[in-house]
Amino acid sequence: MTNSLDGRVAIVTGAGSLPGRGIGRGIVQSLCDKGASVLCADKDEATAEDTAAEMRKAGHSAKSFRADVTLKEDVAAMVEAAVGEFGRLDILCNHAGFGSFYALTETDDEHWDTMLTLNLSSAFWASRAAVPHMLKNDTGGVIINTISSAGMGGARAGIGYTAAKHGLVGLTRSIATTYATRGIRCIGVCPGYTRSPLPEGMKPQIQVSDSQDEAVQLLHQLADLSFRQGKPHELSEVIGFLATDTASFINGAILPVDGGWTAL
Ligand SMILES: NC(=O)c1ccc[n+]([C@@H]2O[C@H](COP(=O)([O-])OP(=O)(O)OC[C@H]3O[C@@H](n4cnc5c(N)ncnc54)[C@H](O)[C@@H]3O)[C@@H](O)[C@H]2O)c1
């Protein structure tokens, strides 16, 4: 068993996060450090290229690709771009996602659809496109879905986000059991509150009603007082490890990486 990903090809969605801060860029770094070639996909072309350029500067193999994962055709093009560029596909990290704190009665149909498309359908589309390529490999493949603590319980995150992340648990387990005998693993990683632009930027990005404000405050209290916030590399290094053959018997697992939050 080896931690090397030499010769392996990966896609990471949401790869354009800020240097040293986002989990997405950290996943790219971790995979590159192990020798993988990585397609860095993000809806923000400039930040995706920033990540890829940083990797190339360090001697790694990386290309950027602009893909909005809420668009089925972008997701299909992303998978074909990875295979076209690097000749194969071994690892798919469905990382891009975003949450909100809208409660049941504040959630309109549009917001509900957005949450499900961004956090669930995107991973379905990408996995469906990736698996046929992985089945061609002698070494199989691995799909790693970034879920959330909100995928493990009905905590007071927004209802659409919570429902979508619970759906992602089901998608993960179903892919894992379907392809276990054909060399493809599928794993879900559930970050707790992690210091990244997502939660810090969340409050200004949404219109905060009383119930949302209360939920955000509760989240901050839990993270600040009960448990410390995670650091992006504490998530991305775990995801990088799960992609290696050393983790070959980990399949269908839904792994909390939250400092103990969901053990409460
Ligand atoms: N940060 C947390 O506290 C936390 C907690 C639980 C789960 N998560 C999950 O982690 C993931 C995000 O990680 P992060 O918080 O480190 O963010 P991040 O810093 O890795 O950035 C997310 C990236 O996703 C990109 N993105 C957003 N929407 C996209 C789309 N439609 N198509 C393509 N790219 C898109 C953004 O441009 C950004 O570069 C999400 O799946 C989120 O649900 C985060």
The ligand as an SDF file (V2000), in Angstrom:
LIG
                    3D

 44 48  0  0  0  0  0  0  0  0999 V2000
  -16.2620   25.8040    5.7400 N   0  0  0  0  0  0  0  0  0  0  0  0
  -17.1000   25.1620    6.5340 C   0  0  0  0  0  0  0  0  0  0  0  0
  -17.2640   25.4660    7.7170 O   0  0  0  0  0  0  0  0  0  0  0  0
  -17.8340   23.9730    6.0020 C   0  0  0  0  0  0  0  0  0  0  0  0
  -18.5500   23.1780    6.8890 C   0  0  0  0  0  0  0  0  0  0  0  0
  -19.2480   22.0970    6.4060 C   0  0  0  0  0  0  0  0  0  0  0  0
  -19.2110   21.7920    5.0570 C   0  0  0  0  0  0  0  0  0  0  0  0
  -18.5210   22.5920    4.2060 N   0  0  0  0  0  0  0  0  0  0  0  0
  -18.5330   22.2430    2.7810 C   0  0  0  0  0  0  0  0  0  0  0  0
  -17.2510   22.4830    2.2200 O   0  0  0  0  0  0  0  0  0  0  0  0
  -17.4110   22.9210    0.8770 C   0  0  0  0  0  0  0  0  0  0  0  0
  -16.8390   24.3160    0.7180 C   0  0  0  0  0  0  0  0  0  0  0  0
  -15.6000   24.3900    1.3830 O   0  0  0  0  0  0  0  0  0  0  0  0
  -15.0230   25.7400    1.9740 P   0  0  0  0  0  0  0  0  0  0  0  0
  -15.9620   26.2460    2.9930 O   0  0  0  0  0  0  0  0  0  0  0  0
  -13.6200   25.5750    2.4110 O   0  0  0  0  0  0  0  0  0  0  0  0
  -15.0470   26.6620    0.7590 O   0  0  0  0  0  0  0  0  0  0  0  0
  -13.8130   26.8950   -0.2020 P   0  0  0  0  0  0  0  0  0  0  0  0
  -12.9730   27.9740    0.3340 O   0  0  0  0  0  0  0  0  0  0  0  0
  -13.1660   25.6040   -0.5430 O   0  0  0  0  0  0  0  0  0  0  0  0
  -14.4990   27.5240   -1.4540 O   0  0  0  0  0  0  0  0  0  0  0  0
  -15.5320   26.9500   -2.1620 C   0  0  0  0  0  0  0  0  0  0  0  0
  -15.2380   27.1900   -3.6390 C   0  0  0  0  0  0  0  0  0  0  0  0
  -16.3850   26.6970   -4.3430 O   0  0  0  0  0  0  0  0  0  0  0  0
  -16.5880   27.5340   -5.4430 C   0  0  0  0  0  0  0  0  0  0  0  0
  -17.9580   27.3850   -5.8880 N   0  0  0  0  0  0  0  0  0  0  0  0
  -19.0750   27.8550   -5.2720 C   0  0  0  0  0  0  0  0  0  0  0  0
  -20.1510   27.5750   -6.0260 N   0  0  0  0  0  0  0  0  0  0  0  0
  -19.6970   26.9200   -7.1210 C   0  0  0  0  0  0  0  0  0  0  0  0
  -20.3200   26.3950   -8.2780 C   0  0  0  0  0  0  0  0  0  0  0  0
  -21.6370   26.5170   -8.4690 N   0  0  0  0  0  0  0  0  0  0  0  0
  -19.5640   25.7760   -9.2080 N   0  0  0  0  0  0  0  0  0  0  0  0
  -18.2270   25.6730   -9.0400 C   0  0  0  0  0  0  0  0  0  0  0  0
  -17.5690   26.1800   -7.9810 N   0  0  0  0  0  0  0  0  0  0  0  0
  -18.3040   26.7900   -7.0360 C   0  0  0  0  0  0  0  0  0  0  0  0
  -16.2650   28.9390   -4.9540 C   0  0  0  0  0  0  0  0  0  0  0  0
  -15.9770   29.8240   -6.0460 O   0  0  0  0  0  0  0  0  0  0  0  0
  -15.0690   28.6530   -4.0490 C   0  0  0  0  0  0  0  0  0  0  0  0
  -13.8470   28.8100   -4.7740 O   0  0  0  0  0  0  0  0  0  0  0  0
  -18.9070   22.9020    0.5890 C   0  0  0  0  0  0  0  0  0  0  0  0
  -19.2750   21.6570    0.0380 O   0  0  0  0  0  0  0  0  0  0  0  0
  -19.4960   23.0780    1.9780 C   0  0  0  0  0  0  0  0  0  0  0  0
  -20.8210   22.6220    2.0450 O   0  0  0  0  0  0  0  0  0  0  0  0
  -17.8230   23.6690    4.6430 C   0  0  0  0  0  0  0  0  0  0  0  0
  1  2  1  0
  2  3  2  0
  2  4  1  0
  4  5  1  0
  4 44  2  0
  5  6  2  0
  6  7  1  0
  7  8  2  0
  8  9  1  0
  8 44  1  0
  9 10  1  0
  9 42  1  0
 10 11  1  0
 11 12  1  0
 11 40  1  0
 12 13  1  0
 13 14  1  0
 14 15  2  0
 14 16  1  0
 14 17  1  0
 17 18  1  0
 18 19  2  0
 18 20  1  0
 18 21  1  0
 21 22  1  0
 22 23  1  0
 23 24  1  0
 23 38  1  0
 24 25  1  0
 25 26  1  0
 25 36  1  0
 26 27  1  0
 26 35  1  0
 27 28  2  0
 28 29  1  0
 29 30  1  0
 29 35  2  0
 30 31  1  0
 30 32  2  0
 32 33  1  0
 33 34  2  0
 34 35  1  0
 36 37  1  0
 36 38  1  0
 38 39  1  0
 40 41  1  0
 40 42  1  0
 42 43  1  0
M  CHG  2   8   1  16  -1
M  END
$$$$
